[in-house]
Amino acid sequence: MGYPTMTFEGQITYSRTAVEVEKAAMEVLKTLEAKKNEMDKNAVGFDIEWKPTFKRGVPPGKVAVLQICVDTSCQVMHIIHSGIPQSLQLLLESSSILKVGVGIANDAVKFLKDYNVSIKAVEDLSCLANQKLTEHSKNWGLASLTKKLICKQLLKPKKIQCSNWETNYLSKEQLQYAATDAFASWYLYRLVLRSLPDIEKLEEVTVDNQSEEQAVSCNNFQTAEPLAASL
């Protein structure tokens, strides 16, 4: 049975100049400030894209696109053209804004190498899933995690995934792909994984319950024995 497709149907804002990206980053900061009383921790879905290389020995391109998603709004920033404006750097380097995604630590390393900006406060959803799910630890991808947790498929068409992210203007298909990935990360963290108990805590509860059941069983046995002896 095929799973329904997960798509982002919220608002996508595309920015490609320094002024536009600055405005987009300020909008994210403003949204998080307004929501800080609703959430115990400010969190954004985070992902990046870059132009792949198909020649041996040729390194991949710089990070070209940065996606940040909060709730039903996603900012797709074409930073290969804009660079990193002040507000965006502030957002990325903020330790009070959690950035969530799969393989996000590697993304942070690449971003530091490409733009000399240190992305702080990151949460890898693959690692978090291994704390929450009963399976043995595995290297989750965003698509496999989406299927496992919410029974939806996250499409990864190669013609989009491996497209030219350094192009002058992103296509509608590229924008939709980028926004959906960031949204999936935000959704899985905010509405699914965060609320699941850790496996260790769940095992502790199970052990405690088993101990209580055993104690009740022993007590029943002890009260039953004198009654049987008096017959």
C-alpha positions in Angstrom: 0.0 0.0 0.0 1.4 3.4 -1.0 1.6 6.2 1.5 0.2 9.6 0.8 2.7 12.2 -0.2 3.8 14.9 2.2 3.8 18.3 0.7 4.2 21.8 2.2 1.0 23.8 1.5 1.9 26.8 3.6 3.5 30.1 2.7 6.8 30.0 0.8 8.8 33.3 0.8 11.7 33.3 -1.7 14.5 35.8 -1.2 17.7 36.2 -3.2 19.1 39.7 -2.6 20.9 40.8 0.6 18.0 43.2 1.4 15.4 40.4 0.8 17.3 37.8 2.9 17.8 40.3 5.7 14.1 41.0 5.7 13.3 37.2 5.7 15.6 36.5 8.6 14.1 39.4 10.6 10.6 37.9 9.9 11.7 34.6 11.3 13.1 36.3 14.4 9.9 38.2 14.8 7.7 35.1 14.5 9.8 33.2 17.1 9.6 36.2 19.5 5.8 36.2 19.1 5.6 32.4 19.7 8.1 32.1 22.6 5.3 31.9 25.2 3.7 29.1 23.3 6.8 26.9 23.0 9.1 25.7 25.7 11.9 26.0 23.1 12.2 28.1 19.9 12.7 25.6 17.1 12.9 25.9 13.3 13.1 23.3 10.6 16.4 23.7 8.8 18.0 22.5 5.6 20.5 23.6 3.0 21.1 22.8 -0.7 24.1 23.1 -2.9 25.1 22.4 -6.5 26.3 18.8 -6.8 29.4 17.8 -8.7 29.6 14.8 -11.0 33.4 14.8 -11.7 35.9 12.9 -9.6 38.1 15.3 -7.6 35.9 18.3 -8.1 34.4 19.5 -4.8 30.7 20.3 -4.5 29.6 24.0 -4.7 29.1 26.3 -1.8 25.8 26.2 0.1 23.5 27.9 -2.3 20.1 27.7 -0.6 19.1 27.9 3.1 15.6 26.9 4.2 14.0 27.8 7.5 10.5 26.7 8.4 8.3 27.7 11.4 4.8 26.4 11.5 3.1 27.1 8.2 5.7 29.6 6.9 8.9 28.7 5.1 11.7 31.1 4.1 13.8 29.9 1.2 16.9 32.1 1.0 19.1 32.0 -2.1 22.3 32.9 -0.2 24.7 32.1 -3.1 23.5 35.5 -4.4 22.8 37.4 -1.2 25.6 36.3 1.1 24.9 36.2 4.8 23.2 39.5 6.1 23.5 40.5 9.7 20.1 39.3 10.9 20.6 35.9 9.3 24.0 35.5 11.0 22.4 36.5 14.2 19.7 33.8 13.8 22.1 31.1 12.8 24.5 31.9 15.7 21.8 32.2 18.3 22.1 29.5 21.0 18.4 30.1 22.0 17.0 29.1 18.6 17.1 25.4 18.0 17.7 24.3 14.4 16.4 20.8 13.7 17.0 18.5 10.7 18.6 15.2 9.6 22.3 15.3 9.3 22.3 18.9 10.5 25.7 18.6 12.2 27.3 17.9 8.9 25.4 20.8 7.4 26.8 23.1 10.1 30.3 22.0 9.3 29.8 22.7 5.6 28.2 26.1 6.3 31.2 27.0 8.5 33.6 26.1 5.8 31.7 27.9 3.1 30.7 31.1 4.9 32.7 31.1 8.2 29.4 31.2 10.2 29.0 28.9 13.1 25.5 27.5 13.4 24.7 26.9 17.0 22.0 24.9 18.8 21.4 22.1 16.4 19.4 18.9 16.9 19.8 15.9 14.6 16.5 14.2 14.1 18.1 10.9 13.3 19.9 10.9 16.7 16.7 12.0 18.5 14.7 9.3 16.8 17.1 6.7 18.1 16.4 7.9 21.6 12.7 7.6 21.1 12.0 4.5 19.0 12.3 0.9 20.0 14.4 -0.2 17.0 18.1 -0.6 17.2 20.0 2.6 16.4 20.1 3.3 12.7 21.0 6.1 10.4 17.6 7.7 9.6 17.1 9.7 6.5 14.4 12.4 6.5 12.2 10.4 4.0 12.5 7.1 6.1 11.7 9.0 9.3 8.7 10.6 7.7 7.4 7.3 6.6 8.1 5.7 10.0 6.5 8.4 12.1 3.6 9.7 10.1 3.1 7.1 7.3 3.7 9.6 4.5 6.3 9.6 1.8 8.6 12.5 1.2 9.4 12.6 -2.4 13.1 13.0 -3.4 13.2 13.3 -7.2 16.8 13.2 -8.4 16.1 15.8 -11.1 15.3 18.3 -8.3 17.6 17.1 -5.6 20.6 17.2 -7.9 19.6 20.3 -9.8 21.5 23.5 -10.2 20.8 25.3 -6.9 23.1 28.2 -8.0 20.8 29.1 -10.9 19.8 32.8 -11.0 16.3 32.1 -9.9 14.9 28.9 -8.3 12.1 27.2 -10.1 8.7 26.4 -8.5 9.7 22.8 -8.2 12.9 23.7 -6.4 11.1 26.0 -4.0 8.5 23.4 -3.2 11.2 20.7 -2.7 13.2 23.0 -0.4 10.3 24.2 1.6 8.8 20.7 2.1 12.1 19.3 3.5 12.4 22.1 6.0 8.8 21.8 7.0 9.1 18.0 7.4 11.9 18.5 9.9 10.0 21.1 11.8 6.8 18.9 11.8 8.5 15.7 12.9 10.3 17.5 15.8 7.6 19.8 17.0 4.5 17.6 16.6 5.9 14.0 16.9 9.4 13.3 18.3 9.5 15.9 21.0 6.4 14.4 22.7 7.6 10.8 22.6 9.2 9.4 25.8 12.9 8.3 25.7 13.4 4.5 25.4 15.4 4.5 28.7 12.6 6.2 30.6 10.0 3.9 29.0 12.1 0.9 30.1 12.3 2.2 33.6 8.5 2.6 33.8 8.1 -0.9 32.4 10.4 -2.3 35.0 8.7 -0.4 37.8 5.3 -1.7 36.7 6.6 -5.2 36.5 8.0 -4.8 40.1 4.6 -3.6 41.3 2.8 -6.4 39.7 5.2 -8.9 41.2 4.7 -7.3 44.7 0.9 -7.5 44.4 1.2 -11.2 43.3 3.4 -12.0 46.3 1.0 -10.2 48.7 -1.9 -12.1 47.3 0.0 -15.4 47.8 0.9 -14.5 51.4 -2.7 -13.6 52.3 -4.1 -16.7 50.6 -1.8 -19.1 52.5 -3.2 -18.6 56.0 -6.8 -18.9 54.6 -5.9 -22.3 53.0 -4.3 -23.5 56.3 -7.4 -22.8 58.3 -9.7 -24.9 56.2 
